[in-house]
Amino acid sequence: MKTYTHLLAVPEACAALGGISRSHLYVLMSEGELSSIKIGRRRFIPSDALTEWIERQGETR
């Protein structure tokens, strides 16, 4: 079982990614590019997942 040190709500994750839109963040999640977890009706993005996604973006350029 993986433990997460910090979970970001959708608005916080959008801000951490430079102010991308909520809809773009949901596209990243639905395409499997960014992992998330659901607690109740809310969706959270682990800070580790944001870091991994950012690192992958640097590798593809």
PyMOL Python script that loads the backbone (N, CA, C, O; Angstrom):
from pymol import cmd

cmd.read_pdbstr("""\
ATOM      1  N   MET A   1       0.846  -1.183   0.000  1.00  0.00           N
ATOM      2  CA  MET A   1       0.000   0.000   0.000  1.00  0.00           C
ATOM      3  C   MET A   1       0.888   1.242   0.000  1.00  0.00           C
ATOM      4  O   MET A   1       1.814   1.361   0.802  1.00  0.00           O
ATOM      5  N   LYS A   2       0.595   2.145  -0.895  1.00  0.00           N
ATOM      6  CA  LYS A   2       1.379   3.371  -1.015  1.00  0.00           C
ATOM      7  C   LYS A   2       0.816   4.427  -0.074  1.00  0.00           C
ATOM      8  O   LYS A   2      -0.400   4.581   0.035  1.00  0.00           O
ATOM      9  N   THR A   3       1.686   5.145   0.597  1.00  0.00           N
ATOM     10  CA  THR A   3       1.250   6.230   1.459  1.00  0.00           C
ATOM     11  C   THR A   3       1.611   7.555   0.803  1.00  0.00           C
ATOM     12  O   THR A   3       2.651   7.676   0.155  1.00  0.00           O
ATOM     13  N   TYR A   4       0.760   8.528   0.975  1.00  0.00           N
ATOM     14  CA  TYR A   4       0.959   9.840   0.373  1.00  0.00           C
ATOM     15  C   TYR A   4       1.265  10.846   1.467  1.00  0.00           C
ATOM     16  O   TYR A   4       0.597  10.885   2.500  1.00  0.00           O
ATOM     17  N   THR A   5       2.273  11.652   1.228  1.00  0.00           N
ATOM     18  CA  THR A   5       2.634  12.640   2.227  1.00  0.00           C
ATOM     19  C   THR A   5       1.716  13.863   2.147  1.00  0.00           C
ATOM     20  O   THR A   5       1.419  14.492   3.163  1.00  0.00           O
ATOM     21  N   HIS A   6       1.278  14.187   0.955  1.00  0.00           N
ATOM     22  CA  HIS A   6       0.455  15.389   0.804  1.00  0.00           C
ATOM     23  C   HIS A   6      -0.501  15.202  -0.367  1.00  0.00           C
ATOM     24  O   HIS A   6      -0.088  14.825  -1.463  1.00  0.00           O
ATOM     25  N   LEU A   7      -1.767  15.464  -0.129  1.00  0.00           N
ATOM     26  CA  LEU A   7      -2.778  15.394  -1.179  1.00  0.00           C
ATOM     27  C   LEU A   7      -3.240  16.801  -1.511  1.00  0.00           C
ATOM     28  O   LEU A   7      -3.475  17.619  -0.621  1.00  0.00           O
ATOM     29  N   LEU A   8      -3.367  17.074  -2.804  1.00  0.00           N
ATOM     30  CA  LEU A   8      -3.826  18.382  -3.259  1.00  0.00           C
ATOM     31  C   LEU A   8      -5.234  18.268  -3.817  1.00  0.00           C
ATOM     32  O   LEU A   8      -5.534  17.351  -4.582  1.00  0.00           O
ATOM     33  N   ALA A   9      -6.090  19.193  -3.436  1.00  0.00           N
ATOM     34  CA  ALA A   9      -7.411  19.277  -4.043  1.00  0.00           C
ATOM     35  C   ALA A   9      -7.239  19.790  -5.468  1.00  0.00           C
ATOM     36  O   ALA A   9      -6.181  20.319  -5.811  1.00  0.00           O
ATOM     37  N   VAL A  10      -8.251  19.642  -6.287  1.00  0.00           N
ATOM     38  CA  VAL A  10      -8.157  20.022  -7.696  1.00  0.00           C
ATOM     39  C   VAL A  10      -7.720  21.481  -7.884  1.00  0.00           C
ATOM     40  O   VAL A  10      -6.822  21.731  -8.688  1.00  0.00           O
ATOM     41  N   PRO A  11      -8.316  22.454  -7.180  1.00  0.00           N
ATOM     42  CA  PRO A  11      -7.856  23.838  -7.385  1.00  0.00           C
ATOM     43  C   PRO A  11      -6.389  24.050  -7.005  1.00  0.00           C
ATOM     44  O   PRO A  11      -5.678  24.815  -7.657  1.00  0.00           O
ATOM     45  N   GLU A  12      -5.940  23.365  -5.943  1.00  0.00           N
ATOM     46  CA  GLU A  12      -4.538  23.483  -5.538  1.00  0.00           C
ATOM     47  C   GLU A  12      -3.611  22.876  -6.583  1.00  0.00           C
ATOM     48  O   GLU A  12      -2.550  23.429  -6.871  1.00  0.00           O
ATOM     49  N   ALA A  13      -4.007  21.746  -7.149  1.00  0.00           N
ATOM     50  CA  ALA A  13      -3.198  21.092  -8.176  1.00  0.00           C
ATOM     51  C   ALA A  13      -3.119  21.965  -9.428  1.00  0.00           C
ATOM     52  O   ALA A  13      -2.062  22.066 -10.051  1.00  0.00           O
ATOM     53  N   CYS A  14      -4.227  22.591  -9.793  1.00  0.00           N
ATOM     54  CA  CYS A  14      -4.223  23.493 -10.953  1.00  0.00           C
ATOM     55  C   CYS A  14      -3.244  24.639 -10.730  1.00  0.00           C
ATOM     56  O   CYS A  14      -2.478  24.995 -11.625  1.00  0.00           O
ATOM     57  N   ALA A  15      -3.274  25.208  -9.540  1.00  0.00           N
ATOM     58  CA  ALA A  15      -2.367  26.311  -9.221  1.00  0.00           C
ATOM     59  C   ALA A  15      -0.915  25.836  -9.229  1.00  0.00           C
ATOM     60  O   ALA A  15      -0.033  26.557  -9.697  1.00  0.00           O
ATOM     61  N   ALA A  16      -0.658  24.633  -8.717  1.00  0.00           N
ATOM     62  CA  ALA A  16       0.702  24.095  -8.672  1.00  0.00           C
ATOM     63  C   ALA A  16       1.246  23.833 -10.067  1.00  0.00           C
ATOM     64  O   ALA A  16       2.461  23.830 -10.267  1.00  0.00           O
ATOM     65  N   LEU A  17       0.367  23.615 -11.028  1.00  0.00           N
ATOM     66  CA  LEU A  17       0.786  23.369 -12.409  1.00  0.00           C
ATOM     67  C   LEU A  17       0.728  24.644 -13.251  1.00  0.00           C
ATOM     68  O   LEU A  17       0.542  24.588 -14.467  1.00  0.00           O
ATOM     69  N   GLY A  18       0.886  25.765 -12.608  1.00  0.00           N
ATOM     70  CA  GLY A  18       0.987  27.027 -13.339  1.00  0.00           C
ATOM     71  C   GLY A  18      -0.333  27.665 -13.706  1.00  0.00           C
ATOM     72  O   GLY A  18      -0.384  28.543 -14.568  1.00  0.00           O
ATOM     73  N   GLY A  19      -1.403  27.231 -13.059  1.00  0.00           N
ATOM     74  CA  GLY A  19      -2.703  27.841 -13.309  1.00  0.00           C
ATOM     75  C   GLY A  19      -3.471  27.224 -14.466  1.00  0.00           C
ATOM     76  O   GLY A  19      -4.275  27.900 -15.107  1.00  0.00           O
ATOM     77  N   ILE A  20      -3.227  25.929 -14.744  1.00  0.00           N
ATOM     78  CA  ILE A  20      -4.001  25.283 -15.807  1.00  0.00           C
ATOM     79  C   ILE A  20      -5.467  25.207 -15.398  1.00  0.00           C
ATOM     80  O   ILE A  20      -5.791  25.332 -14.217  1.00  0.00           O
ATOM     81  N   SER A  21      -6.332  25.007 -16.349  1.00  0.00           N
ATOM     82  CA  SER A  21      -7.764  24.961 -16.052  1.00  0.00           C
ATOM     83  C   SER A  21      -8.143  23.629 -15.411  1.00  0.00           C
ATOM     84  O   SER A  21      -7.450  22.623 -15.561  1.00  0.00           O
ATOM     85  N   ARG A  22      -9.245  23.657 -14.704  1.00  0.00           N
ATOM     86  CA  ARG A  22      -9.769  22.430 -14.093  1.00  0.00           C
ATOM     87  C   ARG A  22     -10.049  21.381 -15.149  1.00  0.00           C
ATOM     88  O   ARG A  22      -9.747  20.203 -14.960  1.00  0.00           O
ATOM     89  N   SER A  23     -10.628  21.808 -16.262  1.00  0.00           N
ATOM     90  CA  SER A  23     -10.978  20.841 -17.302  1.00  0.00           C
ATOM     91  C   SER A  23      -9.730  20.177 -17.882  1.00  0.00           C
ATOM     92  O   SER A  23      -9.756  18.986 -18.193  1.00  0.00           O
ATOM     93  N   HIS A  24      -8.645  20.926 -18.032  1.00  0.00           N
ATOM     94  CA  HIS A  24      -7.400  20.334 -18.539  1.00  0.00           C
ATOM     95  C   HIS A  24      -6.846  19.331 -17.525  1.00  0.00           C
ATOM     96  O   HIS A  24      -6.336  18.280 -17.912  1.00  0.00           O
ATOM     97  N   LEU A  25      -6.944  19.649 -16.234  1.00  0.00           N
ATOM     98  CA  LEU A  25      -6.486  18.728 -15.203  1.00  0.00           C
ATOM     99  C   LEU A  25      -7.295  17.436 -15.257  1.00  0.00           C
ATOM    100  O   LEU A  25      -6.732  16.348 -15.137  1.00  0.00           O
ATOM    101  N   TYR A  26      -8.602  17.546 -15.434  1.00  0.00           N
ATOM    102  CA  TYR A  26      -9.436  16.343 -15.526  1.00  0.00           C
ATOM    103  C   TYR A  26      -9.111  15.532 -16.784  1.00  0.00           C
ATOM    104  O   TYR A  26      -9.201  14.305 -16.765  1.00  0.00           O
ATOM    105  N   VAL A  27      -8.739  16.201 -17.865  1.00  0.00           N
ATOM    106  CA  VAL A  27      -8.314  15.482 -19.074  1.00  0.00           C
ATOM    107  C   VAL A  27      -7.047  14.684 -18.777  1.00  0.00           C
ATOM    108  O   VAL A  27      -6.949  13.516 -19.155  1.00  0.00           O
ATOM    109  N   LEU A  28      -6.079  15.301 -18.105  1.00  0.00           N
ATOM    110  CA  LEU A  28      -4.847  14.597 -17.745  1.00  0.00           C
ATOM    111  C   LEU A  28      -5.148  13.363 -16.891  1.00  0.00           C
ATOM    112  O   LEU A  28      -4.539  12.309 -17.073  1.00  0.00           O
ATOM    113  N   MET A  29      -6.092  13.505 -15.960  1.00  0.00           N
ATOM    114  CA  MET A  29      -6.455  12.374 -15.107  1.00  0.00           C
ATOM    115  C   MET A  29      -7.181  11.289 -15.899  1.00  0.00           C
ATOM    116  O   MET A  29      -6.905  10.103 -15.715  1.00  0.00           O
ATOM    117  N   SER A  30      -8.098  11.679 -16.770  1.00  0.00           N
ATOM    118  CA  SER A  30      -8.871  10.675 -17.520  1.00  0.00           C
ATOM    119  C   SER A  30      -8.009   9.936 -18.534  1.00  0.00           C
ATOM    120  O   SER A  30      -8.286   8.780 -18.852  1.00  0.00           O
ATOM    121  N   GLU A  31      -6.960  10.592 -19.052  1.00  0.00           N
ATOM    122  CA  GLU A  31      -6.047   9.947 -20.000  1.00  0.00           C
ATOM    123  C   GLU A  31      -4.991   9.106 -19.290  1.00  0.00           C
ATOM    124  O   GLU A  31      -4.181   8.443 -19.939  1.00  0.00           O
ATOM    125  N   GLY A  32      -5.001   9.133 -17.953  1.00  0.00           N
ATOM    126  CA  GLY A  32      -4.055   8.336 -17.186  1.00  0.00           C
ATOM    127  C   GLY A  32      -2.672   8.950 -17.072  1.00  0.00           C
ATOM    128  O   GLY A  32      -1.736   8.282 -16.633  1.00  0.00           O
ATOM    129  N   GLU A  33      -2.526  10.195 -17.453  1.00  0.00           N
ATOM    130  CA  GLU A  33      -1.227  10.857 -17.367  1.00  0.00           C
ATOM    131  C   GLU A  33      -0.939  11.357 -15.959  1.00  0.00           C
ATOM    132  O   GLU A  33       0.220  11.544 -15.590  1.00  0.00           O
ATOM    133  N   LEU A  34      -1.983  11.572 -15.175  1.00  0.00           N
ATOM    134  CA  LEU A  34      -1.837  12.095 -13.821  1.00  0.00           C
ATOM    135  C   LEU A  34      -2.724  11.260 -12.909  1.00  0.00           C
ATOM    136  O   LEU A  34      -3.936  11.185 -13.110  1.00  0.00           O
ATOM    137  N   SER A  35      -2.124  10.642 -11.920  1.00  0.00           N
ATOM    138  CA  SER A  35      -2.914   9.790 -11.028  1.00  0.00           C
ATOM    139  C   SER A  35      -3.639  10.636  -9.983  1.00  0.00           C
ATOM    140  O   SER A  35      -3.205  11.732  -9.626  1.00  0.00           O
ATOM    141  N   SER A  36      -4.740  10.096  -9.514  1.00  0.00           N
ATOM    142  CA  SER A  36      -5.528  10.778  -8.498  1.00  0.00           C
ATOM    143  C   SER A  36      -6.249   9.737  -7.654  1.00  0.00           C
ATOM    144  O   SER A  36      -6.326   8.562  -8.013  1.00  0.00           O
ATOM    145  N   ILE A  37      -6.765  10.189  -6.545  1.00  0.00           N
ATOM    146  CA  ILE A  37      -7.579   9.308  -5.706  1.00  0.00           C
ATOM    147  C   ILE A  37      -8.877  10.030  -5.390  1.00  0.00           C
ATOM    148  O   ILE A  37      -8.940  11.260  -5.396  1.00  0.00           O
ATOM    149  N   LYS A  38      -9.895   9.258  -5.117  1.00  0.00           N
ATOM    150  CA  LYS A  38     -11.196   9.824  -4.808  1.00  0.00           C
ATOM    151  C   LYS A  38     -11.526   9.473  -3.363  1.00  0.00           C
ATOM    152  O   LYS A  38     -11.458   8.312  -2.958  1.00  0.00           O
ATOM    153  N   ILE A  39     -11.881  10.482  -2.605  1.00  0.00           N
ATOM    154  CA  ILE A  39     -12.316  10.305  -1.223  1.00  0.00           C
ATOM    155  C   ILE A  39     -13.705  10.913  -1.133  1.00  0.00           C
ATOM    156  O   ILE A  39     -13.879  12.127  -1.239  1.00  0.00           O
ATOM    157  N   GLY A  40     -14.682  10.050  -0.938  1.00  0.00           N
ATOM    158  CA  GLY A  40     -16.057  10.524  -0.969  1.00  0.00           C
ATOM    159  C   GLY A  40     -16.381  11.015  -2.366  1.00  0.00           C
ATOM    160  O   GLY A  40     -16.227  10.276  -3.338  1.00  0.00           O
ATOM    161  N   ARG A  41     -16.825  12.250  -2.473  1.00  0.00           N
ATOM    162  CA  ARG A  41     -17.135  12.822  -3.780  1.00  0.00           C
ATOM    163  C   ARG A  41     -16.016  13.704  -4.315  1.00  0.00           C
ATOM    164  O   ARG A  41     -16.113  14.253  -5.412  1.00  0.00           O
ATOM    165  N   ARG A  42     -14.950  13.835  -3.525  1.00  0.00           N
ATOM    166  CA  ARG A  42     -13.854  14.725  -3.927  1.00  0.00           C
ATOM    167  C   ARG A  42     -12.691  13.947  -4.522  1.00  0.00           C
ATOM    168  O   ARG A  42     -12.439  12.800  -4.153  1.00  0.00           O
ATOM    169  N   ARG A  43     -11.993  14.584  -5.440  1.00  0.00           N
ATOM    170  CA  ARG A  43     -10.826  13.983  -6.073  1.00  0.00           C
ATOM    171  C   ARG A  43      -9.588  14.747  -5.616  1.00  0.00           C
ATOM    172  O   ARG A  43      -9.587  15.977  -5.562  1.00  0.00           O
ATOM    173  N   PHE A  44      -8.535  14.001  -5.289  1.00  0.00           N
ATOM    174  CA  PHE A  44      -7.277  14.575  -4.831  1.00  0.00           C
ATOM    175  C   PHE A  44      -6.126  14.045  -5.671  1.00  0.00           C
ATOM    176  O   PHE A  44      -6.169  12.923  -6.174  1.00  0.00           O
ATOM    177  N   ILE A  45      -5.099  14.871  -5.813  1.00  0.00           N
ATOM    178  CA  ILE A  45      -3.918  14.497  -6.569  1.00  0.00           C
ATOM    179  C   ILE A  45      -2.754  14.446  -5.588  1.00  0.00           C
ATOM    180  O   ILE A  45      -2.466  15.436  -4.915  1.00  0.00           O
ATOM    181  N   PRO A  46      -2.083  13.296  -5.501  1.00  0.00           N
ATOM    182  CA  PRO A  46      -0.909  13.215  -4.626  1.00  0.00           C
ATOM    183  C   PRO A  46       0.204  14.128  -5.139  1.00  0.00           C
ATOM    184  O   PRO A  46       0.435  14.219  -6.345  1.00  0.00           O
ATOM    185  N   SER A  47       0.882  14.794  -4.229  1.00  0.00           N
ATOM    186  CA  SER A  47       1.964  15.693  -4.644  1.00  0.00           C
ATOM    187  C   SER A  47       3.047  14.926  -5.399  1.00  0.00           C
ATOM    188  O   SER A  47       3.684  15.480  -6.296  1.00  0.00           O
ATOM    189  N   ASP A  48       3.262  13.654  -5.044  1.00  0.00           N
ATOM    190  CA  ASP A  48       4.245  12.829  -5.764  1.00  0.00           C
ATOM    191  C   ASP A  48       3.842  12.670  -7.228  1.00  0.00           C
ATOM    192  O   ASP A  48       4.703  12.661  -8.108  1.00  0.00           O
ATOM    193  N   ALA A  49       2.548  12.546  -7.496  1.00  0.00           N
ATOM    194  CA  ALA A  49       2.076  12.382  -8.873  1.00  0.00           C
ATOM    195  C   ALA A  49       2.341  13.650  -9.688  1.00  0.00           C
ATOM    196  O   ALA A  49       2.691  13.574 -10.866  1.00  0.00           O
ATOM    197  N   LEU A  50       2.172  14.811  -9.057  1.00  0.00           N
ATOM    198  CA  LEU A  50       2.474  16.071  -9.757  1.00  0.00           C
ATOM    199  C   LEU A  50       3.955  16.148 -10.099  1.00  0.00           C
ATOM    200  O   LEU A  50       4.321  16.520 -11.214  1.00  0.00           O
ATOM    201  N   THR A  51       4.801  15.800  -9.145  1.00  0.00           N
ATOM    202  CA  THR A  51       6.242  15.837  -9.368  1.00  0.00           C
ATOM    203  C   THR A  51       6.642  14.892 -10.496  1.00  0.00           C
ATOM    204  O   THR A  51       7.439  15.255 -11.361  1.00  0.00           O
ATOM    205  N   GLU A  52       6.091  13.682 -10.488  1.00  0.00           N
ATOM    206  CA  GLU A  52       6.398  12.703 -11.537  1.00  0.00           C
ATOM    207  C   GLU A  52       5.938  13.203 -12.905  1.00  0.00           C
ATOM    208  O   GLU A  52       6.660  13.051 -13.890  1.00  0.00           O
ATOM    209  N   TRP A  53       4.747  13.797 -12.979  1.00  0.00           N
ATOM    210  CA  TRP A  53       4.224  14.295 -14.248  1.00  0.00           C
ATOM    211  C   TRP A  53       5.108  15.419 -14.786  1.00  0.00           C
ATOM    212  O   TRP A  53       5.408  15.461 -15.979  1.00  0.00           O
ATOM    213  N   ILE A  54       5.524  16.328 -13.904  1.00  0.00           N
ATOM    214  CA  ILE A  54       6.389  17.439 -14.318  1.00  0.00           C
ATOM    215  C   ILE A  54       7.722  16.903 -14.837  1.00  0.00           C
ATOM    216  O   ILE A  54       8.234  17.384 -15.848  1.00  0.00           O
ATOM    217  N   GLU A  55       8.282  15.911 -14.149  1.00  0.00           N
ATOM    218  CA  GLU A  55       9.552  15.331 -14.590  1.00  0.00           C
ATOM    219  C   GLU A  55       9.399  14.660 -15.964  1.00  0.00           C
ATOM    220  O   GLU A  55      10.296  14.763 -16.801  1.00  0.00           O
ATOM    221  N   ARG A  56       8.274  13.977 -16.201  1.00  0.00           N
ATOM    222  CA  ARG A  56       8.047  13.355 -17.509  1.00  0.00           C
ATOM    223  C   ARG A  56       7.938  14.394 -18.609  1.00  0.00           C
ATOM    224  O   ARG A  56       8.360  14.139 -19.737  1.00  0.00           O
ATOM    225  N   GLN A  57       7.384  15.553 -18.309  1.00  0.00           N
ATOM    226  CA  GLN A  57       7.262  16.606 -19.317  1.00  0.00           C
ATOM    227  C   GLN A  57       8.625  17.110 -19.721  1.00  0.00           C
ATOM    228  O   GLN A  57       8.844  17.428 -20.890  1.00  0.00           O
ATOM    229  N   GLY A  58       9.551  17.191 -18.777  1.00  0.00           N
ATOM    230  CA  GLY A  58      10.904  17.631 -19.082  1.00  0.00           C
ATOM    231  C   GLY A  58      11.653  16.626 -19.926  1.00  0.00           C
ATOM    232  O   GLY A  58      12.509  17.005 -20.726  1.00  0.00           O
ATOM    233  N   GLU A  59      11.346  15.346 -19.760  1.00  0.00           N
ATOM    234  CA  GLU A  59      12.017  14.297 -20.516  1.00  0.00           C
ATOM    235  C   GLU A  59      11.566  14.251 -21.975  1.00  0.00           C
ATOM    236  O   GLU A  59      12.342  13.869 -22.851  1.00  0.00           O
ATOM    237  N   THR A  60      10.320  14.637 -22.241  1.00  0.00           N
ATOM    238  CA  THR A  60       9.789  14.529 -23.595  1.00  0.00           C
ATOM    239  C   THR A  60      10.193  15.702 -24.474  1.00  0.00           C
ATOM    240  O   THR A  60       9.948  15.667 -25.680  1.00  0.00           O
ATOM    241  N   ARG A  61      10.789  16.715 -23.926  1.00  0.00           N
ATOM    242  CA  ARG A  61      11.137  17.909 -24.722  1.00  0.00           C
ATOM    243  C   ARG A  61      12.555  17.925 -25.107  1.00  0.00           C
ATOM    244  O   ARG A  61      13.003  18.857 -25.776  1.00  0.00           O
TER     245      ARG A  61
END
""", "prot")
cmd.dss("prot")
cmd.show_as("cartoon", "prot")
cmd.util.cbc("prot")
cmd.orient("prot")
